[in-house]
Amino acid sequence: MLALAMVVLVSTTQAQTTDNIVRSKLRQVALGNASDVRAELPDLVRTYPNDAGVQFLSATLTADGVKALPMFVRIVRENPQSIWADDAQWRVVQIYGLRKDTANARSELQNFRRNYPTSEFLLFAAEIVKSTVGLPPSFTTYRNPIVVASTARTIPTSTAPKPKADEPKNQAPTSQVPSNQVSTSPAQSSQASPIQVAKTETPAAEERYTLQVGIYSSRESAIADVQKLLKARLRSDVIEKNAEGSARFAVTVGNYSSREAAEQAKALVQKACTCVPFVVAK
């Protein structure tokens, strides 16, 4: 019995060590050092051939999504309890969505919600499917509290009072007024992208804050920056702004309920993205 306990303890410690190694390598990839990590990968694979984290790192370094897909699927199927399983499932959804494979993208999103309902990546997976092939019917009421691609919200007006007995009763009922509708230009709507540029308008009573980490003159450059931040597990957004009559695309991280909360997050975000974030109102 004691020997079995020792084996379990050693296995657990080894898994934690490997996970830390993989996290470190993924951070290097996010910082643009993929070639260095790729050179070290063969040794990791030889040392930990069946480790889910090493398999995930290998799949992440595979530039061809078609070749990476079965690698991510293998992690989900063979190591469903691994800490890398939900991350791999998110990549499966992403690849199918970007390939415009509607059936598989929606099916894998359903699997994601069923098997990993508390995963932080479920939000991103739903937004990817929504922006590429459209959400399945069961996701029509999906609400994303993290703004990756802004969703429309409906703000109901106050209930109209009932008419008195001597007042006409054929008055039209007060309707709900949708606000924050996202509108895109024809050029934007023709491009399928996991990140949608949105112009957000937040009521003063619900003002939120975010950390701006960059601003670009082109939408494509901003989206490329967001993809790097997502790999570093930073929840990012692109917000279109108007500067002196010209469109600019700001890259932001986070969604905070107060300026103080955003200020407290600056140090962690700066360390993760090697950038200089500053607080802005959304």
Residue, then its C-alpha position, 0 to 999 in steps of 0.5 A: m500500500l505504501a509503495l502504491a502511494m509512493v508511485v502515485l506521489v512520484s507520478t503527480t510530482q512529475a506531471q506537475t513538473t512537466d506542466n510547468i515546463v510546458r507553460s514556460k515553453l508556451r510563454q516563449v512561443a507567445l513572446g515570439n520565440a517559437s523557433d527556439v522552442r521548436a528546436e527543444l521539442p524533440d528532446l521533450v518528446r523523447t523524455y515525455p512521449n505520452d505527456a498531454g502537455v508535451q503533446f499540446l505544445s507539439a500541436t501548438l507548434t504545428a503551423d498547419g491546422v489540418k495536421a495539428l487537428p488530430m493531435f489536439v483531438r488525441i489529447v481530448r480523447e486519451n487524456p480528458q481529465s488533463i489540464w490541457a484537455d479543455d485547451a485542446q478542445w478549444r483549439v479543435v473548435q477553432i480549427y473547424g470554425l476557421r475552416k468553415d466546417t459548420a457541422n464539426a465546429r458546432s458539434e465540437l462546441q456542444n461537446f465542449r460545453r457538455n464536457y468542460p462547462t466551467s472552462e475559461f476557453l468556452l467563451f472564446a470557442a463560442e465566439i469563434v463559432k458565432s463569427t465564422v459559421g454561426l452558433p447552433p440553435s441551443f446557443t441562441t441565448y448565449r451571453n458572453p461577459i468577456v467582450v471578445a466580439s461584442t454581443a447585442r443587448t436589450i434594455p427593457t423600458s419600464t412597464a407601462p401603467k395599466p389604463k384606467a377604466d375611462e381611458p382607451k385600451n388600444q394603445a401600443p405597448t412599450s417595446q424593448v429597445p435594443s442597444n449596443q447593436v454591432s454594425t460592420s462595414p461590407a468589407q468587415s462582414s466579408q472577412a471571417s475572423p475569430i475577432q470582430v471589431a466592435k464599436t461599443e457604447t456603454p451606459a454611464a451607469e454601467e461604465r467598464y474599464t479595460l487595459q489598452v496595450g496597443i493601437y494600429s492603423s489596420r484591423e489585420s495588425a490588431i487581430a494578429d496582436v490579439q492572437k498572440l495575447l490569446k496564446a498567452r491566455l490574456r482575454s483580448d479585444v479589438i475596439e475601433k476608434n476614430a483619431e482625427g478622422s482616421a480609423r484606429f484599432a486599439v487592442t485591449v485586455g480585460n473587462y473591469s468594473s472599476r478603474e481601481a480593479a484595472e489599475q491593480a491588474k496592470a502589473l500582471v498584464q504587463k508581465a504577461c504581454t511585455c507591453v505597457p498597458f494603460v487604463v481606458a474606459k470602455 
